[in-house]
């Protein structure tokens, strides 16, 4: 996955997340499947941003950005802990 692909995925995930949040904001009942999907989208976005940062850091350090890998959800979700 190159930067263009990653940014495309981020854009798609953000659009889907926005649609789900707007649905809830307009008074529609909160569906358990929607809540689950929102959580999946949040994790996927964190993984995409992390991968993009890894690629850029590797390139900046003179390393191959294609060696960057998607990190597990539990790793990218617990950076602040």
PDB file of N, CA, C and O in Angstrom:
ATOM      1  N   UNK A   1       0.839  -1.179   0.000  1.00  0.00           N
ATOM      2  CA  UNK A   1       0.000   0.000   0.000  1.00  0.00           C
ATOM      3  C   UNK A   1       0.888   1.248   0.000  1.00  0.00           C
ATOM      4  O   UNK A   1       1.725   1.408   0.888  1.00  0.00           O
ATOM      5  N   UNK A   2       0.717   2.120  -0.971  1.00  0.00           N
ATOM      6  CA  UNK A   2       1.495   3.357  -0.973  1.00  0.00           C
ATOM      7  C   UNK A   2       0.675   4.488  -0.343  1.00  0.00           C
ATOM      8  O   UNK A   2      -0.473   4.289   0.054  1.00  0.00           O
ATOM      9  N   UNK A   3       1.290   5.689  -0.258  1.00  0.00           N
ATOM     10  CA  UNK A   3       0.625   6.805   0.407  1.00  0.00           C
ATOM     11  C   UNK A   3      -0.713   7.152  -0.241  1.00  0.00           C
ATOM     12  O   UNK A   3      -1.680   7.469   0.451  1.00  0.00           O
ATOM     13  N   UNK A   4      -0.763   7.091  -1.557  1.00  0.00           N
ATOM     14  CA  UNK A   4      -2.004   7.402  -2.265  1.00  0.00           C
ATOM     15  C   UNK A   4      -3.119   6.432  -1.863  1.00  0.00           C
ATOM     16  O   UNK A   4      -4.255   6.847  -1.631  1.00  0.00           O
ATOM     17  N   UNK A   5      -2.794   5.152  -1.783  1.00  0.00           N
ATOM     18  CA  UNK A   5      -3.776   4.141  -1.380  1.00  0.00           C
ATOM     19  C   UNK A   5      -4.214   4.355   0.071  1.00  0.00           C
ATOM     20  O   UNK A   5      -5.398   4.257   0.393  1.00  0.00           O
ATOM     21  N   UNK A   6      -3.253   4.646   0.930  1.00  0.00           N
ATOM     22  CA  UNK A   6      -3.560   4.854   2.349  1.00  0.00           C
ATOM     23  C   UNK A   6      -4.473   6.067   2.511  1.00  0.00           C
ATOM     24  O   UNK A   6      -5.467   6.013   3.236  1.00  0.00           O
ATOM     25  N   UNK A   7      -4.128   7.161   1.831  1.00  0.00           N
ATOM     26  CA  UNK A   7      -4.954   8.367   1.922  1.00  0.00           C
ATOM     27  C   UNK A   7      -6.352   8.128   1.347  1.00  0.00           C
ATOM     28  O   UNK A   7      -7.329   8.684   1.848  1.00  0.00           O
ATOM     29  N   UNK A   8      -6.451   7.314   0.310  1.00  0.00           N
ATOM     30  CA  UNK A   8      -7.762   6.951  -0.237  1.00  0.00           C
ATOM     31  C   UNK A   8      -8.586   6.171   0.766  1.00  0.00           C
ATOM     32  O   UNK A   8      -9.785   6.408   0.909  1.00  0.00           O
ATOM     33  N   UNK A   9      -7.946   5.236   1.463  1.00  0.00           N
ATOM     34  CA  UNK A   9      -8.643   4.470   2.500  1.00  0.00           C
ATOM     35  C   UNK A   9      -9.095   5.383   3.626  1.00  0.00           C
ATOM     36  O   UNK A   9     -10.216   5.261   4.120  1.00  0.00           O
ATOM     37  N   UNK A  10      -8.222   6.300   4.033  1.00  0.00           N
ATOM     38  CA  UNK A  10      -8.581   7.241   5.097  1.00  0.00           C
ATOM     39  C   UNK A  10      -9.804   8.049   4.671  1.00  0.00           C
ATOM     40  O   UNK A  10     -10.742   8.213   5.452  1.00  0.00           O
ATOM     41  N   UNK A  11      -9.798   8.548   3.456  1.00  0.00           N
ATOM     42  CA  UNK A  11     -10.924   9.340   2.955  1.00  0.00           C
ATOM     43  C   UNK A  11     -12.217   8.512   2.987  1.00  0.00           C
ATOM     44  O   UNK A  11     -13.257   9.001   3.428  1.00  0.00           O
ATOM     45  N   UNK A  12     -12.151   7.273   2.523  1.00  0.00           N
ATOM     46  CA  UNK A  12     -13.339   6.413   2.515  1.00  0.00           C
ATOM     47  C   UNK A  12     -13.840   6.136   3.929  1.00  0.00           C
ATOM     48  O   UNK A  12     -15.043   6.184   4.187  1.00  0.00           O
ATOM     49  N   UNK A  13     -12.912   5.846   4.846  1.00  0.00           N
ATOM     50  CA  UNK A  13     -13.303   5.561   6.224  1.00  0.00           C
ATOM     51  C   UNK A  13     -13.932   6.791   6.881  1.00  0.00           C
ATOM     52  O   UNK A  13     -14.917   6.672   7.610  1.00  0.00           O
ATOM     53  N   UNK A  14     -13.365   7.964   6.624  1.00  0.00           N
ATOM     54  CA  UNK A  14     -13.892   9.201   7.209  1.00  0.00           C
ATOM     55  C   UNK A  14     -15.295   9.477   6.681  1.00  0.00           C
ATOM     56  O   UNK A  14     -16.172   9.879   7.445  1.00  0.00           O
ATOM     57  N   UNK A  15     -15.518   9.268   5.399  1.00  0.00           N
ATOM     58  CA  UNK A  15     -16.852   9.476   4.816  1.00  0.00           C
ATOM     59  C   UNK A  15     -17.878   8.542   5.451  1.00  0.00           C
ATOM     60  O   UNK A  15     -18.987   8.960   5.785  1.00  0.00           O
ATOM     61  N   UNK A  16     -17.503   7.284   5.614  1.00  0.00           N
ATOM     62  CA  UNK A  16     -18.424   6.330   6.227  1.00  0.00           C
ATOM     63  C   UNK A  16     -18.684   6.698   7.687  1.00  0.00           C
ATOM     64  O   UNK A  16     -19.821   6.637   8.155  1.00  0.00           O
ATOM     65  N   UNK A  17     -17.636   7.075   8.395  1.00  0.00           N
ATOM     66  CA  UNK A  17     -17.784   7.470   9.798  1.00  0.00           C
ATOM     67  C   UNK A  17     -18.701   8.685   9.912  1.00  0.00           C
ATOM     68  O   UNK A  17     -19.585   8.721  10.768  1.00  0.00           O
ATOM     69  N   UNK A  18     -18.494   9.666   9.063  1.00  0.00           N
ATOM     70  CA  UNK A  18     -19.325  10.877   9.079  1.00  0.00           C
ATOM     71  C   UNK A  18     -20.787  10.532   8.842  1.00  0.00           C
ATOM     72  O   UNK A  18     -21.666  11.057   9.526  1.00  0.00           O
ATOM     73  N   UNK A  19     -21.057   9.653   7.879  1.00  0.00           N
ATOM     74  CA  UNK A  19     -22.435   9.266   7.574  1.00  0.00           C
ATOM     75  C   UNK A  19     -23.093   8.591   8.779  1.00  0.00           C
ATOM     76  O   UNK A  19     -24.253   8.860   9.092  1.00  0.00           O
ATOM     77  N   UNK A  20     -22.351   7.721   9.444  1.00  0.00           N
ATOM     78  CA  UNK A  20     -22.910   7.046  10.619  1.00  0.00           C
ATOM     79  C   UNK A  20     -23.161   8.035  11.761  1.00  0.00           C
ATOM     80  O   UNK A  20     -24.184   7.950  12.441  1.00  0.00           O
ATOM     81  N   UNK A  21     -22.244   8.956  11.970  1.00  0.00           N
ATOM     82  CA  UNK A  21     -22.417   9.948  13.033  1.00  0.00           C
ATOM     83  C   UNK A  21     -23.570  10.907  12.724  1.00  0.00           C
ATOM     84  O   UNK A  21     -24.311  11.293  13.627  1.00  0.00           O
ATOM     85  N   UNK A  22     -23.723  11.288  11.468  1.00  0.00           N
ATOM     86  CA  UNK A  22     -24.838  12.152  11.086  1.00  0.00           C
ATOM     87  C   UNK A  22     -26.168  11.439  11.282  1.00  0.00           C
ATOM     88  O   UNK A  22     -27.148  12.042  11.720  1.00  0.00           O
ATOM     89  N   UNK A  23     -26.194  10.181  10.964  1.00  0.00           N
ATOM     90  CA  UNK A  23     -27.409   9.379  11.157  1.00  0.00           C
ATOM     91  C   UNK A  23     -27.829   9.439  12.623  1.00  0.00           C
ATOM     92  O   UNK A  23     -29.006   9.632  12.928  1.00  0.00           O
ATOM     93  N   UNK A  24     -26.882   9.276  13.512  1.00  0.00           N
ATOM     94  CA  UNK A  24     -27.169   9.321  14.945  1.00  0.00           C
ATOM     95  C   UNK A  24     -27.541  10.740  15.382  1.00  0.00           C
ATOM     96  O   UNK A  24     -28.431  10.914  16.214  1.00  0.00           O
ATOM     97  N   UNK A  25     -26.874  11.744  14.836  1.00  0.00           N
ATOM     98  CA  UNK A  25     -27.130  13.137  15.211  1.00  0.00           C
ATOM     99  C   UNK A  25     -28.517  13.602  14.782  1.00  0.00           C
ATOM    100  O   UNK A  25     -29.075  14.523  15.378  1.00  0.00           O
ATOM    101  N   UNK A  26     -29.068  12.977  13.765  1.00  0.00           N
ATOM    102  CA  UNK A  26     -30.389  13.361  13.278  1.00  0.00           C
ATOM    103  C   UNK A  26     -31.512  12.614  14.004  1.00  0.00           C
ATOM    104  O   UNK A  26     -32.650  12.575  13.535  1.00  0.00           O
ATOM    105  N   UNK A  27     -31.178  12.030  15.143  1.00  0.00           N
ATOM    106  CA  UNK A  27     -32.192  11.437  15.998  1.00  0.00           C
ATOM    107  C   UNK A  27     -32.542   9.996  15.721  1.00  0.00           C
ATOM    108  O   UNK A  27     -33.428   9.434  16.364  1.00  0.00           O
ATOM    109  N   UNK A  28     -31.857   9.393  14.772  1.00  0.00           N
ATOM    110  CA  UNK A  28     -32.143   7.981  14.531  1.00  0.00           C
ATOM    111  C   UNK A  28     -31.596   7.165  15.685  1.00  0.00           C
ATOM    112  O   UNK A  28     -30.534   7.481  16.222  1.00  0.00           O
ATOM    113  N   UNK A  29     -32.306   6.124  16.070  1.00  0.00           N
ATOM    114  CA  UNK A  29     -31.838   5.305  17.199  1.00  0.00           C
ATOM    115  C   UNK A  29     -30.438   4.749  16.953  1.00  0.00           C
ATOM    116  O   UNK A  29     -30.064   4.432  15.823  1.00  0.00           O
ATOM    117  N   UNK A  30     -29.696   4.643  18.008  1.00  0.00           N
ATOM    118  CA  UNK A  30     -28.346   4.108  17.925  1.00  0.00           C
ATOM    119  C   UNK A  30     -28.420   2.589  17.765  1.00  0.00           C
ATOM    120  O   UNK A  30     -28.871   1.880  18.665  1.00  0.00           O
ATOM    121  N   UNK A  31     -27.985   2.118  16.644  1.00  0.00           N
ATOM    122  CA  UNK A  31     -28.022   0.702  16.299  1.00  0.00           C
ATOM    123  C   UNK A  31     -26.727   0.041  16.777  1.00  0.00           C
ATOM    124  O   UNK A  31     -25.647   0.583  16.542  1.00  0.00           O
ATOM    125  N   UNK A  32     -26.809  -1.119  17.443  1.00  0.00           N
ATOM    126  CA  UNK A  32     -25.590  -1.800  17.892  1.00  0.00           C
ATOM    127  C   UNK A  32     -24.615  -2.084  16.746  1.00  0.00           C
ATOM    128  O   UNK A  32     -23.401  -2.035  16.940  1.00  0.00           O
ATOM    129  N   UNK A  33     -25.138  -2.379  15.562  1.00  0.00           N
ATOM    130  CA  UNK A  33     -24.265  -2.624  14.412  1.00  0.00           C
ATOM    131  C   UNK A  33     -23.548  -1.342  13.995  1.00  0.00           C
ATOM    132  O   UNK A  33     -22.386  -1.377  13.592  1.00  0.00           O
ATOM    133  N   UNK A  34     -24.247  -0.209  14.094  1.00  0.00           N
ATOM    134  CA  UNK A  34     -23.616   1.078  13.772  1.00  0.00           C
ATOM    135  C   UNK A  34     -22.514   1.400  14.778  1.00  0.00           C
ATOM    136  O   UNK A  34     -21.438   1.860  14.395  1.00  0.00           O
ATOM    137  N   UNK A  35     -22.777   1.159  16.058  1.00  0.00           N
ATOM    138  CA  UNK A  35     -21.754   1.412  17.084  1.00  0.00           C
ATOM    139  C   UNK A  35     -20.534   0.520  16.862  1.00  0.00           C
ATOM    140  O   UNK A  35     -19.396   0.970  16.995  1.00  0.00           O
ATOM    141  N   UNK A  36     -20.777  -0.731  16.529  1.00  0.00           N
ATOM    142  CA  UNK A  36     -19.679  -1.660  16.245  1.00  0.00           C
ATOM    143  C   UNK A  36     -18.886  -1.174  15.038  1.00  0.00           C
ATOM    144  O   UNK A  36     -17.655  -1.172  15.058  1.00  0.00           O
ATOM    145  N   UNK A  37     -19.590  -0.765  13.992  1.00  0.00           N
ATOM    146  CA  UNK A  37     -18.908  -0.306  12.780  1.00  0.00           C
ATOM    147  C   UNK A  37     -18.120   0.980  13.048  1.00  0.00           C
ATOM    148  O   UNK A  37     -17.016   1.145  12.529  1.00  0.00           O
ATOM    149  N   UNK A  38     -18.674   1.888  13.850  1.00  0.00           N
ATOM    150  CA  UNK A  38     -17.930   3.102  14.201  1.00  0.00           C
ATOM    151  C   UNK A  38     -16.621   2.753  14.895  1.00  0.00           C
ATOM    152  O   UNK A  38     -15.578   3.339  14.603  1.00  0.00           O
ATOM    153  N   UNK A  39     -16.680   1.812  15.800  1.00  0.00           N
ATOM    154  CA  UNK A  39     -15.465   1.390  16.500  1.00  0.00           C
ATOM    155  C   UNK A  39     -14.471   0.787  15.520  1.00  0.00           C
ATOM    156  O   UNK A  39     -13.276   1.071  15.604  1.00  0.00           O
ATOM    157  N   UNK A  40     -14.940  -0.038  14.597  1.00  0.00           N
ATOM    158  CA  UNK A  40     -14.055  -0.619  13.580  1.00  0.00           C
ATOM    159  C   UNK A  40     -13.415   0.477  12.732  1.00  0.00           C
ATOM    160  O   UNK A  40     -12.228   0.410  12.414  1.00  0.00           O
ATOM    161  N   UNK A  41     -14.204   1.480  12.371  1.00  0.00           N
ATOM    162  CA  UNK A  41     -13.683   2.576  11.565  1.00  0.00           C
ATOM    163  C   UNK A  41     -12.630   3.370  12.330  1.00  0.00           C
ATOM    164  O   UNK A  41     -11.608   3.756  11.761  1.00  0.00           O
ATOM    165  N   UNK A  42     -12.874   3.617  13.613  1.00  0.00           N
ATOM    166  CA  UNK A  42     -11.897   4.344  14.430  1.00  0.00           C
ATOM    167  C   UNK A  42     -10.563   3.603  14.461  1.00  0.00           C
ATOM    168  O   UNK A  42      -9.503   4.214  14.326  1.00  0.00           O
ATOM    169  N   UNK A  43     -10.619   2.305  14.637  1.00  0.00           N
ATOM    170  CA  UNK A  43      -9.401   1.487  14.677  1.00  0.00           C
ATOM    171  C   UNK A  43      -8.717   1.486  13.312  1.00  0.00           C
ATOM    172  O   UNK A  43      -7.502   1.660  13.226  1.00  0.00           O
ATOM    173  N   UNK A  44      -9.489   1.294  12.255  1.00  0.00           N
ATOM    174  CA  UNK A  44      -8.920   1.270  10.909  1.00  0.00           C
ATOM    175  C   UNK A  44      -8.253   2.611  10.573  1.00  0.00           C
ATOM    176  O   UNK A  44      -7.191   2.639   9.951  1.00  0.00           O
ATOM    177  N   UNK A  45      -8.874   3.711  10.982  1.00  0.00           N
ATOM    178  CA  UNK A  45      -8.276   5.028  10.752  1.00  0.00           C
ATOM    179  C   UNK A  45      -6.965   5.166  11.516  1.00  0.00           C
ATOM    180  O   UNK A  45      -5.976   5.655  10.969  1.00  0.00           O
ATOM    181  N   UNK A  46      -6.952   4.740  12.765  1.00  0.00           N
ATOM    182  CA  UNK A  46      -5.711   4.806  13.541  1.00  0.00           C
ATOM    183  C   UNK A  46      -4.611   3.980  12.883  1.00  0.00           C
ATOM    184  O   UNK A  46      -3.455   4.402  12.838  1.00  0.00           O
ATOM    185  N   UNK A  47      -4.970   2.805  12.374  1.00  0.00           N
ATOM    186  CA  UNK A  47      -3.979   1.953  11.715  1.00  0.00           C
ATOM    187  C   UNK A  47      -3.472   2.608  10.426  1.00  0.00           C
ATOM    188  O   UNK A  47      -2.280   2.541  10.130  1.00  0.00           O
ATOM    189  N   UNK A  48      -4.356   3.232   9.667  1.00  0.00           N
ATOM    190  CA  UNK A  48      -3.938   3.894   8.430  1.00  0.00           C
ATOM    191  C   UNK A  48      -3.018   5.069   8.726  1.00  0.00           C
ATOM    192  O   UNK A  48      -1.982   5.226   8.079  1.00  0.00           O
ATOM    193  N   UNK A  49      -3.388   5.897   9.700  1.00  0.00           N
ATOM    194  CA  UNK A  49      -2.533   7.037  10.048  1.00  0.00           C
ATOM    195  C   UNK A  49      -1.173   6.560  10.538  1.00  0.00           C
ATOM    196  O   UNK A  49      -0.147   7.148  10.198  1.00  0.00           O
ATOM    197  N   UNK A  50      -1.163   5.501  11.331  1.00  0.00           N
ATOM    198  CA  UNK A  50       0.097   4.952  11.827  1.00  0.00           C
ATOM    199  C   UNK A  50       0.956   4.447  10.663  1.00  0.00           C
ATOM    200  O   UNK A  50       2.161   4.698  10.625  1.00  0.00           O
ATOM    201  N   UNK A  51       0.346   3.749   9.734  1.00  0.00           N
ATOM    202  CA  UNK A  51       1.083   3.230   8.580  1.00  0.00           C
ATOM    203  C   UNK A  51       1.648   4.380   7.745  1.00  0.00           C
ATOM    204  O   UNK A  51       2.786   4.314   7.279  1.00  0.00           O
ATOM    205  N   UNK A  52       0.861   5.419   7.559  1.00  0.00           N
ATOM    206  CA  UNK A  52       1.334   6.577   6.805  1.00  0.00           C
ATOM    207  C   UNK A  52       2.529   7.232   7.506  1.00  0.00           C
ATOM    208  O   UNK A  52       3.509   7.601   6.858  1.00  0.00           O
ATOM    209  N   UNK A  53       2.443   7.372   8.831  1.00  0.00           N
ATOM    210  CA  UNK A  53       3.571   7.943   9.586  1.00  0.00           C
ATOM    211  C   UNK A  53       4.810   7.055   9.488  1.00  0.00           C
ATOM    212  O   UNK A  53       5.926   7.551   9.341  1.00  0.00           O
ATOM    213  N   UNK A  54       4.607   5.744   9.570  1.00  0.00           N
ATOM    214  CA  UNK A  54       5.740   4.821   9.442  1.00  0.00           C
ATOM    215  C   UNK A  54       6.421   4.977   8.086  1.00  0.00           C
ATOM    216  O   UNK A  54       7.647   5.061   8.010  1.00  0.00           O
ATOM    217  N   UNK A  55       5.633   5.013   7.026  1.00  0.00           N
ATOM    218  CA  UNK A  55       6.190   5.128   5.669  1.00  0.00           C
ATOM    219  C   UNK A  55       6.987   6.416   5.526  1.00  0.00           C
ATOM    220  O   UNK A  55       8.090   6.416   4.980  1.00  0.00           O
ATOM    221  N   UNK A  56       6.425   7.509   6.018  1.00  0.00           N
ATOM    222  CA  UNK A  56       7.107   8.801   5.900  1.00  0.00           C
ATOM    223  C   UNK A  56       8.380   8.829   6.742  1.00  0.00           C
ATOM    224  O   UNK A  56       9.389   9.395   6.323  1.00  0.00           O
ATOM    225  N   UNK A  57       8.338   8.224   7.919  1.00  0.00           N
ATOM    226  CA  UNK A  57       9.530   8.180   8.777  1.00  0.00           C
ATOM    227  C   UNK A  57      10.618   7.326   8.123  1.00  0.00           C
ATOM    228  O   UNK A  57      11.793   7.692   8.136  1.00  0.00           O
ATOM    229  N   UNK A  58      10.225   6.205   7.561  1.00  0.00           N
ATOM    230  CA  UNK A  58      11.204   5.335   6.905  1.00  0.00           C
ATOM    231  C   UNK A  58      11.840   6.056   5.714  1.00  0.00           C
ATOM    232  O   UNK A  58      13.054   5.996   5.519  1.00  0.00           O
ATOM    233  N   UNK A  59      11.026   6.724   4.937  1.00  0.00           N
ATOM    234  CA  UNK A  59      11.555   7.457   3.791  1.00  0.00           C
ATOM    235  C   UNK A  59      12.516   8.546   4.271  1.00  0.00           C
ATOM    236  O   UNK A  59      13.589   8.724   3.696  1.00  0.00           O
ATOM    237  N   UNK A  60      12.135   9.270   5.319  1.00  0.00           N
ATOM    238  CA  UNK A  60      12.978  10.328   5.864  1.00  0.00           C
ATOM    239  C   UNK A  60      14.296   9.816   6.415  1.00  0.00           C
ATOM    240  O   UNK A  60      15.290  10.541   6.447  1.00  0.00           O
ATOM    241  N   UNK A  61      14.300   8.558   6.850  1.00  0.00           N
ATOM    242  CA  UNK A  61      15.516   7.948   7.396  1.00  0.00           C
ATOM    243  C   UNK A  61      16.318   7.205   6.321  1.00  0.00           C
ATOM    244  O   UNK A  61      17.302   6.532   6.631  1.00  0.00           O
ATOM    245  N   UNK A  62      15.894   7.330   5.058  1.00  0.00           N
ATOM    246  CA  UNK A  62      16.606   6.661   3.968  1.00  0.00           C
ATOM    247  C   UNK A  62      16.319   5.181   3.876  1.00  0.00           C
ATOM    248  O   UNK A  62      17.080   4.444   3.249  1.00  0.00           O
ATOM    249  N   UNK A  63      15.231   4.726   4.489  1.00  0.00           N
ATOM    250  CA  UNK A  63      14.850   3.307   4.450  1.00  0.00           C
ATOM    251  C   UNK A  63      13.695   3.112   3.470  1.00  0.00           C
ATOM    252  O   UNK A  63      13.069   4.072   3.020  1.00  0.00           O
ATOM    253  N   UNK A  64      13.436   1.870   3.158  1.00  0.00           N
ATOM    254  CA  UNK A  64      12.374   1.519   2.216  1.00  0.00           C
ATOM    255  C   UNK A  64      11.006   1.685   2.883  1.00  0.00           C
ATOM    256  O   UNK A  64      10.703   0.965   3.834  1.00  0.00           O
ATOM    257  N   UNK A  65      10.176   2.615   2.407  1.00  0.00           N
ATOM    258  CA  UNK A  65       8.857   2.799   3.012  1.00  0.00           C
ATOM    259  C   UNK A  65       7.940   1.594   2.818  1.00  0.00           C
ATOM    260  O   UNK A  65       6.989   1.410   3.579  1.00  0.00           O
ATOM    261  N   UNK A  66       8.219   0.774   1.807  1.00  0.00           N
ATOM    262  CA  UNK A  66       7.391  -0.404   1.560  1.00  0.00           C
ATOM    263  C   UNK A  66       7.559  -1.479   2.637  1.00  0.00           C
ATOM    264  O   UNK A  66       6.789  -2.438   2.681  1.00  0.00           O
ATOM    265  N   UNK A  67       8.552  -1.324   3.493  1.00  0.00           N
ATOM    266  CA  UNK A  67       8.729  -2.276   4.591  1.00  0.00           C
ATOM    267  C   UNK A  67       7.855  -1.941   5.797  1.00  0.00           C
ATOM    268  O   UNK A  67       7.786  -2.724   6.744  1.00  0.00           O
ATOM    269  N   UNK A  68       7.195  -0.797   5.774  1.00  0.00           N
ATOM    270  CA  UNK A  68       6.266  -0.448   6.852  1.00  0.00           C
ATOM    271  C   UNK A  68       5.088  -1.414   6.811  1.00  0.00           C
ATOM    272  O   UNK A  68       4.645  -1.827   5.739  1.00  0.00           O
ATOM    273  N   UNK A  69       4.592  -1.764   7.985  1.00  0.00           N
ATOM    274  CA  UNK A  69       3.494  -2.726   8.071  1.00  0.00           C
ATOM    275  C   UNK A  69       2.393  -2.200   8.976  1.00  0.00           C
ATOM    276  O   UNK A  69       2.636  -1.427   9.902  1.00  0.00           O
ATOM    277  N   UNK A  70       1.177  -2.641   8.683  1.00  0.00           N
ATOM    278  CA  UNK A  70       0.040  -2.288   9.542  1.00  0.00           C
ATOM    279  C   UNK A  70       0.246  -2.953  10.888  1.00  0.00           C
ATOM    280  O   UNK A  70       0.465  -4.161  10.975  1.00  0.00           O
ATOM    281  N   UNK A  71       0.174  -2.158  11.922  1.00  0.00           N
ATOM    282  CA  UNK A  71       0.340  -2.689  13.273  1.00  0.00           C
ATOM    283  C   UNK A  71      -1.002  -3.163  13.802  1.00  0.00           C
ATOM    284  O   UNK A  71      -2.047  -2.671  13.376  1.00  0.00           O
ATOM    285  N   UNK A  72      -0.982  -4.129  14.739  1.00  0.00           N
ATOM    286  CA  UNK A  72      -2.224  -4.646  15.302  1.00  0.00           C
ATOM    287  C   UNK A  72      -3.033  -3.549  15.994  1.00  0.00           C
ATOM    288  O   UNK A  72      -2.482  -2.575  16.507  1.00  0.00           O
ATOM    289  N   UNK A  73      -4.338  -3.734  15.994  1.00  0.00           N
ATOM    290  CA  UNK A  73      -5.240  -2.754  16.592  1.00  0.00           C
ATOM    291  C   UNK A  73      -4.875  -2.461  18.039  1.00  0.00           C
ATOM    292  O   UNK A  73      -4.862  -1.299  18.445  1.00  0.00           O
ATOM    293  N   UNK A  74      -4.580  -3.489  18.823  1.00  0.00           N
ATOM    294  CA  UNK A  74      -4.285  -3.254  20.239  1.00  0.00           C
ATOM    295  C   UNK A  74      -3.018  -2.422  20.422  1.00  0.00           C
ATOM    296  O   UNK A  74      -2.862  -1.747  21.440  1.00  0.00           O
ATOM    297  N   UNK A  75      -2.126  -2.463  19.461  1.00  0.00           N
ATOM    298  CA  UNK A  75      -0.908  -1.656  19.560  1.00  0.00           C
ATOM    299  C   UNK A  75      -1.181  -0.188  19.224  1.00  0.00           C
ATOM    300  O   UNK A  75      -0.757   0.702  19.962  1.00  0.00           O
ATOM    301  N   UNK A  76      -1.879   0.071  18.128  1.00  0.00           N
ATOM    302  CA  UNK A  76      -2.120   1.464  17.755  1.00  0.00           C
ATOM    303  C   UNK A  76      -3.153   2.138  18.653  1.00  0.00           C
ATOM    304  O   UNK A  76      -3.188   3.364  18.754  1.00  0.00           O
ATOM    305  N   UNK A  77      -3.975   1.353  19.288  1.00  0.00           N
ATOM    306  CA  UNK A  77      -4.992   1.922  20.180  1.00  0.00           C
ATOM    307  C   UNK A  77      -4.456   2.206  21.576  1.00  0.00           C
ATOM    308  O   UNK A  77      -5.125   2.882  22.357  1.00  0.00           O
ATOM    309  N   UNK A  78      -3.292   1.720  21.905  1.00  0.00           N
ATOM    310  CA  UNK A  78      -2.761   1.891  23.268  1.00  0.00           C
ATOM    311  C   UNK A  78      -1.497   2.704  23.314  1.00  0.00           C
ATOM    312  O   UNK A  78      -0.734   2.574  24.271  1.00  0.00           O
ATOM    313  N   UNK A  79      -1.232   3.545  22.318  1.00  0.00           N
ATOM    314  CA  UNK A  79      -0.029   4.362  22.309  1.00  0.00           C
ATOM    315  C   UNK A  79       0.052   5.286  23.504  1.00  0.00           C
ATOM    316  O   UNK A  79       1.141   5.520  24.029  1.00  0.00           O
ATOM    317  N   UNK A  80      -1.065   5.813  23.944  1.00  0.00           N
ATOM    318  CA  UNK A  80      -1.059   6.819  25.014  1.00  0.00           C
ATOM    319  C   UNK A  80      -1.009   6.221  26.406  1.00  0.00           C
ATOM    320  O   UNK A  80      -0.883   6.961  27.382  1.00  0.00           O
ATOM    321  N   UNK A  81      -1.100   4.947  26.526  1.00  0.00           N
ATOM    322  CA  UNK A  81      -1.132   4.338  27.862  1.00  0.00           C
ATOM    323  C   UNK A  81       0.246   4.018  28.365  1.00  0.00           C
ATOM    324  O   UNK A  81       0.394   3.501  29.472  1.00  0.00           O
TER     325      UNK A  81
END
